Amino acid sequence: MPETLQPPRWRWLAYGLAALVCALIFGMYVQPDMMVLLAEQLWACF
C-alpha cells in the first residue's frame, strides 16, 4: 500500500507554531511602547 502524500502531524504543528511566533512578533512591532521597552532593556545590558 503506498504512503499518503500528507505531511506528518509534527510538520503541521511546526507550521502552526511558526505562524504563532510570527503573529506575536508582528503584534510587538505594532505597539511602539513595547519596542522602546525592549530596546531600553537591551541597552541596559551594556
C-alpha positions in Angstrom: 0.0 0.0 0.0 1.6 3.4 -1.0 2.2 6.1 1.6 -0.2 9.0 1.7 1.2 12.3 0.4 0.1 14.2 3.5 2.9 15.7 5.7 3.3 14.3 9.2 1.5 15.8 12.1 4.7 17.3 13.6 5.1 19.3 10.4 1.7 20.8 10.8 2.4 21.6 14.4 5.7 23.2 13.4 4.0 25.4 10.8 1.3 26.4 13.3 4.0 27.3 15.9 6.0 29.3 13.4 2.8 31.2 12.3 2.0 31.9 16.0 5.6 33.2 16.6 5.3 35.5 13.5 2.0 36.8 14.7 3.4 37.6 18.2 6.4 39.4 16.7 4.1 41.4 14.4 2.0 42.3 17.4 5.0 43.6 19.3 6.0 45.8 16.3 2.5 47.3 16.2 3.0 48.5 19.8 5.8 51.1 19.8 6.0 51.2 23.6 6.9 47.5 23.7 9.7 48.1 21.2 11.1 51.1 23.2 11.0 49.0 26.4 12.8 46.1 24.7 15.4 48.5 23.3 15.9 50.1 26.8 16.3 46.6 28.4 18.8 45.5 25.8 20.8 48.8 26.1 20.8 48.3 29.9 22.9 45.1 29.4 25.8 47.2 28.1 
